[in-house]
Amino acid sequence: MKKKYDVIIAGCGVAGLYAALEFNNKTKILMLSKKEQTVSGSALAQGGVAAVLDHEDDSFDLHIEDTLIAGGYKNNVTAVETLVREGPQDVLKILEMGVEFDRDESGRLFKTLEGGHSRHRIVHHKDQSGWEMVKKLLEAVRQRDNIDLLENTMILGIESLHNGFRADLFQSGEYFSAYGSFLLLATGGIGRVYKYTTNPSTSTGDGIRFAYEMGAKIKNLSLVQFHPTAFNSPTGREQFLISEAVRGEGAYLLNNDLERFMNKYDERLELAPRDVVSRSIILESRRTGSNNFYLDIRRKGKEFLKNRFPAISAACLERGVDISEDLIPVFPCQHYLMGGIDVDLNGRTTIPRLYAAGECAHTGVHGGNRLASNSLLEALVFGRRAAQDIQRALESGYSLVEVKDYKIRPQGAPLPKGIRTQVRDIMQRAYFVMPDALAIRQGHARLEEILTRLHNGSFALTPSYCEALSIATVATIILREVDE
Ligand SMILES: Cc1cc2nc3c(=O)[nH]c(=O)nc-3n(C[C@H](O)[C@H](O)[C@H](O)COP(=O)(O)OP(=O)(O)OC[C@H]3O[C@@H](n4cnc5c(N)ncnc54)[C@H](O)[C@@H]3O)c2cc1C
């Protein structure tokens, strides 16, 4: 590994990987992932990518309208138009790179329906769409000589310098620094701020903390999406997702009395947008006094389900549920962040040379609520646009970041146990699906205390401390925003 790069890309999800491939092969890039390269929100994506790939029965206007309806018309309309109109080319490009999406017998891409979409436009690889994309994009990145890929390497902190950035890194007990003239944050979501989330262990909001600490504008962090149908397991933090596509294929949502109930809350029934379905479940749970909810897809039959949802079928079976014979227990769970590091259409933050893309960024495309399967599309479109903007800046001549002598001093007090759990309990009580005003006020005050303690406690610079700091920072910004 070198010490000095043109660009550091923090994150190996779809946003980071696709962006990396957009640079020319003279641009020296360092790509980092906190865990193995295949551990990311992207790798877990089941449903697929939404894009208007033909105009027989669909149109850009319809996709734009569906996105705006789901977002409550709070979206940035220019960003939505960019997403919808440019997205299909990026989907075609990843197909050319070898990503395989399901096709019918005549070889045409098979498109499915998901909640909030008025047309069948989600292309997918069975129920492992994200895994397929990450696998193929990683293969392509690994073939590039200009990209150094480091996995199990955590960025602990970022220092903004005159002509770039210094990233302080931790890998297998070693501390070292790397310098980049440009930095692209593609660190994914914030799920681990909650007790129950579909997000992987990497989703602790580190990139958002780095940007916040450097003084970048953070926007709409309180716009958190809860997925209505995670597998309801009483144990385990990372809840397994029962994709929207299962309802797209006709699953019924049932209450504790095994009755369909969505007709009481929304005329779109099970295919209403996620926030509506999540809220309906919470209201129905208050009405019935029970947290027991189920998805029923049994009538589709064993063969269809095994072929269409192999990963979901297998994961449910591991948990003792045969989805062709049994009801699937479900309950809402934190799933996605609409807000984040505020960026323009080219991924620029409010700090020169600092870019963000993917789930950690706020482009405004999702408005108040993300339409299903629009986020992988956002990671592709705006990851590419950020890379193109940086490449243009590199080609127009720029001053290189200066490497200075710097030694990380990791020593300090050990992190007291239970801080992360406290933060997660606060968020779960105060700001889950339907916010609780009193718990927000009390939780906010407590979070400010926790954050001050983390900053002033002279704690050792360990990965645990840095993740606790990220989680506490993100949670505090969220409750600060809603407690105003
Ligand atoms: C279960 C599940 C199912 C989903 N299904 C769909 C779907 O069907 N369609 C859809 O459009 N969207 C879906 N989403 C959402 C979508 O997958 C994500 O929004 C998107 O993949 C985010 O991509 P990303 O590249 O921004 O981040 P991620 O893919 O999460 O990647 C983040 C990267 O940043 C790295 N990182 C983080 N912090 C650090 C650090 N401190 N140091 C070094 N590296 C760091 C991580 O290691 C990782 O490599 C789903 C999400 C989940 C969790």
The ligand as a Gaussian input file, in Angstrom:
#p B3LYP/6-31G(d) Opt

LIG

0 1
 C      -31.498000      -6.387000       4.054000
 C      -31.502000      -5.272000       3.070000
 C      -32.184000      -5.401000       1.868000
 C      -32.195000      -4.354000       0.927000
 N      -32.831000      -4.521000      -0.271000
 C      -32.745000      -3.550000      -1.211000
 C      -33.270000      -3.746000      -2.525000
 O      -33.797000      -4.799000      -2.837000
 N      -33.160000      -2.728000      -3.423000
 C      -32.568000      -1.538000      -3.116000
 O      -32.505000      -0.649000      -3.971000
 N      -32.038000      -1.338000      -1.879000
 C      -32.095000      -2.314000      -0.938000
 N      -31.537000      -2.111000       0.290000
 C      -30.835000      -0.856000       0.552000
 C      -29.505000      -0.870000      -0.187000
 O      -28.955000      -2.160000      -0.137000
 C      -28.526000       0.108000       0.425000
 O      -29.110000       1.356000       0.574000
 C      -27.318000       0.271000      -0.473000
 O      -26.814000      -0.987000      -0.841000
 C      -26.251000       1.070000       0.224000
 O      -25.081000       0.968000      -0.515000
 P      -23.808000       1.775000      -0.063000
 O      -22.754000       1.437000      -1.061000
 O      -24.170000       3.179000       0.156000
 O      -23.438000       1.168000       1.386000
 P      -23.081000      -0.307000       1.838000
 O      -23.397000      -1.293000       0.793000
 O      -23.673000      -0.528000       3.176000
 O      -21.493000      -0.275000       1.976000
 C      -20.864000       0.457000       3.001000
 C      -19.380000       0.178000       2.972000
 O      -18.717000       1.114000       3.821000
 C      -17.758000       0.438000       4.604000
 N      -17.499000       1.207000       5.823000
 C      -18.385000       1.733000       6.695000
 N      -17.742000       2.369000       7.684000
 C      -16.424000       2.234000       7.442000
 C      -15.242000       2.635000       8.128000
 N      -15.274000       3.334000       9.276000
 N      -14.039000       2.295000       7.601000
 C      -13.952000       1.575000       6.435000
 N      -15.050000       1.173000       5.751000
 C      -16.257000       1.495000       6.252000
 C      -18.376000      -0.901000       4.854000
 O      -17.391000      -1.835000       5.274000
 C      -18.982000      -1.199000       3.484000
 O      -17.979000      -1.728000       2.640000
 C      -31.520000      -3.158000       1.230000
 C      -30.829000      -3.022000       2.438000
 C      -30.808000      -4.072000       3.343000
 C      -30.046000      -3.907000       4.626000

